[in-house]
Amino acid sequence: MAGKNNELWSAFSLAGSIGLNMAAAVAVGLFLGRSADSLLGSSPWFTVGGIVLGMAAGLWGTYKKIVK
């Protein structure tokens, strides 16, 4: 019974870290994109680009975590 409990918590831990990794990457991209847009007056292009790059970075980090 203890082995199944450890597997369950391990799965929750992996899912939580993947979700946090994705959210953090998108948040950083959003922040950097909005900052660049406010400095350069090019709204919304750097914001959109930052979100897309954040999603790509989050997916890459998720891939690396799953493969490991």
C-alpha positions in Angstrom: 0.0 0.0 0.0 2.8 2.4 0.8 4.4 1.9 -2.7 1.1 2.9 -4.4 0.9 6.0 -2.2 4.4 7.0 -3.1 3.6 6.6 -6.8 0.5 8.7 -6.4 2.4 11.5 -4.7 5.2 11.3 -7.3 2.6 11.6 -10.1 1.1 14.7 -8.3 4.5 16.2 -7.9 5.4 15.7 -11.6 2.1 17.2 -12.7 2.4 20.1 -10.4 5.9 20.9 -11.4 5.0 20.7 -15.1 2.1 23.1 -14.5 4.2 25.5 -12.5 7.0 25.3 -15.2 4.5 26.2 -18.0 2.9 29.0 -16.0 6.2 30.5 -15.0 7.6 30.5 -18.5 4.5 32.1 -19.9 4.4 34.7 -17.1 8.1 35.6 -17.8 7.4 35.9 -21.5 4.3 38.1 -20.9 6.2 40.3 -18.5 9.2 40.8 -20.8 6.9 41.3 -23.8 4.8 44.0 -22.0 8.0 45.7 -20.8 9.4 45.8 -24.4 6.0 47.1 -25.7 5.9 49.9 -23.2 9.4 51.0 -23.9 9.1 50.8 -27.7 5.4 51.6 -28.1 4.8 48.6 -30.3 1.9 47.1 -28.5 0.8 44.2 -28.7 3.6 42.6 -30.8 6.2 42.0 -28.2 3.6 40.8 -25.8 2.3 38.3 -28.2 5.8 37.2 -29.1 6.7 36.9 -25.4 3.7 34.7 -24.7 4.5 32.5 -27.7 8.2 32.2 -26.7 7.1 31.5 -23.1 4.8 28.7 -24.2 7.6 27.3 -26.4 10.1 27.5 -23.5 7.5 25.9 -21.1 6.9 23.0 -23.6 10.7 22.5 -24.0 11.2 22.4 -20.2 8.3 20.0 -19.9 9.8 17.8 -22.6 13.2 17.8 -20.8 11.6 17.0 -17.5 9.5 14.1 -18.9 12.5 12.6 -20.8 14.6 12.8 -17.7 
